[in-house]
Structure formats: structure tokens, C-alpha cells
């Protein structure tokens, strides 16, 4: 019988599954955005404004941003742990990248929801 421990050893299965689910959601979001813009014909400010004024589209867009940040955080985190050998450099770079990604989330929420 194999006993799995949570003491520092990660198999990466959870990250692998999360990356696949976020990739699927990102793909569906882009397909939906492409077809909804394609069906409207001409793409201009009014079309974008009407599309992003819908509450449900704002929610789906925020979920897209969270999926994109989670997907990129996992991917960049794996690259950083594979190629950056110094512990301090690796932790600092990982912190810096996650800080930048979270700031993107807050800026996009301000744009979509109009927070002041």
C-alpha cells in the first residue's frame, strides 16, 4: 500500500489538472468572444461597449482573467523552479511574478467594474 504524504513533496498532478481546466476555459472564452464579435459584423467601440456592459459577460471575463492568471502562474512557476537555481532568486522572482499577475487582476477589475 502506498501512503502519500503532504510534507513538501508535490506530485504536480493538481497543477497539471488546473492548467488543463484553465486552458479549456480560456479557449472557450476566446471562441465565444470571437463568434459574438463576428456575428455583430463591424467591430467598433459601440459593439465592445454593449458586449462588456452585460453583467454575465463581465463575470465570464473576470473568470477568464482569474483562469489566465492561474494558468500563467503555474506555468511560469514551473519554469522558474526548473531554471533558476538560487533559492533566494527563485523565491524572489516567483513573488515578483505573482505580485505583477495579481496587480493585473486588480487593474482589470477596475476597468470592467469601474471601481474607484
C-alpha positions, 0 to 999 in steps of 0.5 A: 500500500502506498501512503502519500504524504503532504510534507513538501513533496508535490506530485504536480498532478493538481497543477497539471489538472488546473492548467488543463481546466484553465486552458479549456476555459480560456479557449472557450472564452476566446471562441465565444468572444470571437463568434459574438464579435463576428456575428455583430459584423463591424467591430467598433467601440459601440459593439465592445461597449454593449458586449462588456456592459452585460453583467454575465459577460463581465463575470465570464471575463473576470473568470477568464482573467482569474483562469489566465492568471492561474494558468500563467502562474503555474506555468511560469512557476514551473519554469522558474523552479526548473531554471533558476537555481538560487533559492533566494532568486527563485523565491524572489522572482516567483513573488515578483511574478505573482505580485505583477499577475495579481496587480493585473487582476486588480487593474482589470477589475477596475476597468470592467467594474469601474471601481474607484 
